[in-house]
């Protein structure tokens, strides 16, 4: 668990472990998400397009047709009812 201290000016330092996990660098912006149960999440706002390269495509994965996608969606929707 990472712990940070808030200064008298309401500032804090994000622990190194968290900065590394979220790939945060000086100047990056973060979004605070507050859930109804009081949990707070931080999400990086600055995501470089280069970091997204390859996240969807996997060379060993066969391409799926629109028809196959629609069929899978219908099957999942049928399981929800």
C-alpha positions in Angstrom: 0.0 0.0 0.0 1.3 3.5 -0.8 0.7 6.4 1.6 1.1 10.1 0.9 0.8 13.1 3.2 -1.2 16.3 2.4 0.6 19.6 3.0 -1.0 22.6 4.6 -1.7 23.9 1.0 -3.6 20.8 0.1 -0.8 19.4 -2.0 0.7 15.9 -2.0 3.3 13.9 -3.9 2.1 10.8 -5.7 4.2 7.9 -4.5 6.8 6.6 -7.0 5.2 3.1 -7.1 1.9 4.7 -8.3 3.6 7.1 -10.8 5.4 4.2 -12.3 2.3 2.0 -12.5 0.3 4.8 -14.2 3.4 5.9 -16.3 3.0 9.5 -14.9 5.6 12.1 -15.8 6.1 15.7 -14.6 3.4 17.9 -16.3 1.0 15.0 -16.8 -2.6 15.6 -15.8 -4.8 13.2 -13.7 -8.5 12.9 -13.4 -10.0 12.2 -9.9 -13.1 9.9 -10.0 -15.1 9.9 -6.8 -17.5 6.9 -6.4 -20.7 7.1 -4.4 -19.1 4.7 -1.7 -16.3 7.3 -1.1 -13.6 5.5 -3.1 -11.4 7.8 -5.2 -9.7 6.7 -8.3 -7.1 8.6 -10.3 -6.8 8.2 -14.0 -4.1 9.7 -16.3 -5.4 12.2 -18.7 -2.3 12.5 -20.9 -2.0 9.3 -22.8 0.4 9.5 -25.7 -1.0 7.9 -28.9 2.3 5.9 -29.2 1.4 4.1 -25.9 -1.8 2.8 -27.5 0.0 1.1 -30.3 -0.8 -2.6 -30.5 -3.2 -2.8 -27.6 -6.0 -4.2 -29.8 -4.1 -6.1 -32.4 -2.5 -9.4 -31.6 -0.6 -11.1 -34.4 -1.7 -14.6 -33.4 -5.4 -13.6 -33.1 -7.7 -14.3 -36.1 -9.7 -11.3 -37.4 -13.4 -11.5 -36.5 -16.0 -10.5 -39.0 -18.9 -8.1 -38.3 -21.3 -11.0 -38.5 -19.3 -13.0 -36.0 -19.3 -10.0 -33.6 -23.0 -9.6 -34.0 -23.6 -13.3 -33.3 -21.4 -13.1 -30.1 -23.4 -10.0 -29.0 -26.7 -11.8 -29.5 -25.5 -14.8 -27.6 -24.4 -12.7 -24.6 -27.6 -10.7 -24.7 -29.5 -14.0 -24.6 -27.6 -15.1 -21.5 -28.6 -12.0 -19.7 -32.3 -12.6 -19.9 
